[in-house]
């Protein structure tokens, strides 16, 4: 069995042209490279170099050996990479969600049962989520409609209700409930990663402008210090207490302001998620 380091030394000599340059690349002494090449020739039972008094160069057999060394080393690196990726995937639960709200409920519930896993999350659209479930980029999805597919399990999860959030001086503050049309044309502060909710509010309030913030805490801070309305849901109000400080949360009565979420995963993951969920 040829040791990998001998092939690495041979490849370095082939790429660098001289033993001294190969030694510098490998960060070792030149005599070590020379001994390694002699050992490799002995194990292969052939001469790999043409040697003169002041020079050593690969012969045709050596060039062929160097090409095989390149392939073997590349294959070894590929093996290491794939094994590492497989192990990472095996110990990672990648969750893709159509909106951030249900993750606020799901992740704490997984903290105990999935403690041995690394949890990764992503907010995305339905096309990406379903494609990611098929190609294993996601292990678990949170969707806002039931998925009918013979290869997946779809379970009803939680619901979410969208609210308008205003300060006490806003004209809408006296209302017990409100509609999209009543708020259409006003400017809003909005979290940038709200998933499908962004499409809903933009389509239902086409005359409004939305000032998006990438940080959810920034949305809360700006909402408390600004006269602009923002959004909350029954989920965010229960999880993020700042959504209730100094602001009035008014429920939207439109049908599109309500959604039901579903947990979706492949049938071959049934045993794992039945346990975790």
C-alpha positions in Angstrom: 0.0 0.0 0.0 1.5 3.3 -1.1 1.3 6.0 1.5 -0.5 9.2 0.5 2.4 11.4 1.5 4.6 9.8 -1.1 2.1 10.7 -3.8 1.8 14.2 -2.4 5.6 14.6 -2.6 5.6 13.2 -6.2 2.9 15.6 -7.3 4.8 18.6 -5.7 7.9 17.6 -7.6 5.9 17.3 -10.8 4.3 20.7 -10.3 7.4 22.6 -9.1 10.0 21.0 -11.4 12.8 20.6 -8.8 13.3 18.9 -5.5 14.2 22.2 -3.7 11.1 24.0 -5.0 8.9 21.0 -4.0 10.5 21.0 -0.5 9.7 24.7 -0.2 6.1 24.1 -1.2 5.7 21.2 1.2 7.5 23.2 3.9 10.0 20.4 4.6 13.7 19.8 4.0 14.9 18.8 0.5 16.6 15.6 1.7 13.1 14.5 3.0 11.7 14.9 -0.5 14.6 13.0 -2.0 14.2 10.1 0.4 10.5 10.0 -0.3 11.1 9.7 -4.0 13.6 6.9 -3.6 11.1 5.1 -1.3 8.3 5.5 -3.9 10.5 4.2 -6.7 11.4 1.2 -4.5 7.7 0.4 -3.7 6.7 0.8 -7.4 9.7 -1.2 -8.6 10.5 1.3 -11.4 12.6 4.4 -11.9 10.6 7.6 -11.9 13.5 10.1 -12.5 16.4 10.8 -14.8 19.3 11.7 -12.5 22.4 13.6 -13.5 25.1 15.1 -11.3 23.2 18.4 -10.7 19.7 17.7 -11.8 16.8 15.3 -11.3 13.8 15.2 -13.7 10.7 13.0 -14.1 11.0 10.5 -16.9 8.0 9.4 -18.9 7.1 6.7 -16.3 7.4 9.4 -13.6 5.1 11.7 -15.4 2.5 8.9 -15.7 2.9 8.2 -12.0 2.4 11.9 -11.2 -0.8 11.9 -13.1 -2.1 8.9 -11.2 -1.0 10.6 -8.0 -3.0 13.7 -8.9 -6.1 11.6 -9.4 -5.7 9.7 -6.2 -5.1 12.8 -4.1 -8.2 14.5 -5.7 -10.3 11.4 -5.0 -9.1 11.4 -1.4 -10.0 15.1 -0.9 -13.4 14.4 -2.5 -13.9 11.5 -0.2 -13.0 13.6 2.9 -15.3 16.5 1.7 -18.3 14.2 1.0 -17.9 12.3 4.3 -17.7 15.6 6.2 -20.8 16.9 4.4 -22.7 13.7 5.0 -21.9 13.8 8.7 -22.9 17.4 9.0 -26.2 16.7 7.2 -26.8 13.7 9.4 -26.5 15.9 12.5 -28.2 18.9 11.2 -31.9 19.7 10.9 -32.4 22.3 8.2 -35.8 24.0 8.5 -37.3 26.1 5.7 -40.2 28.3 6.6 -42.7 30.4 4.6 -42.7 32.9 7.5 -40.8 33.7 10.7 -43.7 33.4 13.2 -44.0 29.6 13.4 -40.3 29.3 13.9 -40.6 31.3 17.1 -42.8 28.5 18.4 -41.1 25.5 16.9 -37.5 26.2 17.7 -38.0 26.4 21.5 -40.0 23.2 21.4 -37.1 21.5 19.6 -34.5 22.7 22.1 -34.9 19.6 24.3 -35.8 16.9 21.9 -33.3 17.8 19.3 -30.4 18.8 21.5 -28.0 16.5 19.6 -28.7 18.3 16.3 -27.6 21.5 14.9 -30.6 23.5 13.8 -30.5 25.7 10.7 -33.4 27.8 9.5 -34.2 29.8 6.3 -37.2 31.9 5.3 -38.1 31.4 1.7 -40.8 31.1 -0.9 -42.9 28.0 -1.7 -40.9 27.1 -4.9 -37.6 27.1 -3.1 -38.9 25.3 -0.1 -40.5 22.4 -2.0 -37.4 22.1 -4.3 -35.2 22.1 -1.2 -37.2 19.4 0.4 -36.8 17.3 -2.8 -33.0 17.8 -3.0 -32.4 17.5 0.7 -31.5 21.1 1.3 -34.3 21.2 3.8 -35.4 18.4 6.2 -38.5 20.0 7.5 -40.8 22.7 6.0 -43.4 25.0 7.5 -45.9 25.8 4.8 -49.1 27.9 4.7 -51.1 25.4 2.8 -51.4 21.6 3.0 -49.1 19.7 0.6 -50.5 16.7 -1.2 -47.6 14.5 -2.3 -47.3 10.8 -1.8 -43.7 11.2 -0.7 -44.3 13.6 2.1 -46.1 13.8 5.4 -48.1 17.0 6.0 -49.3 17.8 9.5 -51.5 20.7 10.6 -49.5 22.9 12.9 -50.4 26.4 14.3 -52.3 29.4 12.9 -51.3 33.0 12.7 -53.3 36.3 12.6 -51.9 39.5 11.3 -52.3 42.8 13.2 -51.7 46.5 12.5 -49.6 48.1 15.3 -50.0 51.8 16.0 -49.2 54.3 18.7 -51.9 55.9 20.9 -52.0 59.1 18.7 -52.7 57.3 15.5 -56.2 57.8 14.1 -56.8 54.1 14.0 -55.9 53.7 17.7 -59.6 53.9 18.7 -60.6 51.0 16.5 -61.1 47.5 17.8 -60.5 45.9 14.4 -59.4 47.1 11.0 -59.1 46.1 7.3 -56.4 46.4 4.7 -58.4 48.9 2.7 -58.7 51.2 5.7 -54.9 51.3 6.0 -54.2 51.4 2.3 -52.0 54.4 1.4 -50.2 54.7 4.7 -46.5 54.1 5.2 -45.3 51.2 7.3 -42.3 50.0 9.2 -41.8 46.3 8.3 -39.4 43.5 9.1 -37.6 42.6 5.9 -37.9 38.8 6.4 -41.6 38.2 6.9 -41.8 35.7 4.1 -45.2 35.4 2.3 -46.7 38.1 4.5 -44.8 40.7 2.5 -46.7 39.7 -0.7 -50.0 39.8 1.1 -49.7 43.3 2.5 -48.2 44.7 -0.7 -51.1 43.3 -2.8 -53.8 44.3 -0.3 -52.4 47.8 0.2 -51.0 48.8 -3.2 -50.9 52.5 -2.4 -48.8 52.1 0.8 -45.0 52.3 1.2 -43.0 49.8 3.3 -39.8 50.8 5.0 -38.1 47.4 5.6 -35.6 46.7 8.4 -33.3 43.7 8.5 -33.2 43.5 12.3 -36.3 42.5 14.1 -35.3 44.4 17.3 -34.8 47.5 15.2 -38.4 47.2 14.0 -39.6 47.1 17.6 -37.4 50.1 18.6 -38.5 52.2 15.6 -42.1 51.3 16.1 -42.0 52.6 19.7 -40.3 55.9 18.7 -42.2 56.5 15.4 -45.6 57.6 14.4 -45.6 55.1 11.5 -47.7 51.9 11.9 -46.1 48.5 11.7 -47.2 44.9 11.8 -47.4 42.2 14.5 -49.1 38.9 14.8 -50.7 36.9 17.6 -47.5 34.9 17.6 -45.0 37.8 17.8 -47.1 39.5 20.5 -46.8 36.4 22.7 -43.1 35.9 22.0 -41.7 39.4 21.6 -42.9 41.5 24.5 -41.7 44.8 22.9 -44.6 44.4 20.4 -46.9 45.2 23.3 -45.0 48.1 24.8 -46.5 51.5 24.1 -48.3 50.3 21.0 -51.9 49.2 20.2 -52.3 46.0 18.3 -55.4 46.0 16.1 -56.5 42.8 14.4 -57.1 42.8 10.6 -60.4 41.2 9.8 -59.6 40.4 6.1 -59.5 36.7 5.3 -55.9 37.0 4.0 -54.8 38.2 7.4 -55.2 34.7 8.7 -53.2 31.7 7.9 -52.8 28.0 8.9 -49.4 26.5 9.0 -48.4 22.9 8.2 -45.3 20.8 9.0 -44.0 19.0 6.0 -41.3 16.4 5.8 -40.3 13.3 3.7 -41.8 10.0 4.6 -38.4 8.4 5.0 -37.8 10.9 7.9 -41.1 9.9 9.6 -39.4 8.1 12.5 -37.1 11.0 13.3 -39.7 13.7 13.2 -42.4 11.7 14.9 -40.0 11.5 17.8 -38.8 15.1 17.7 -42.1 16.8 17.1 
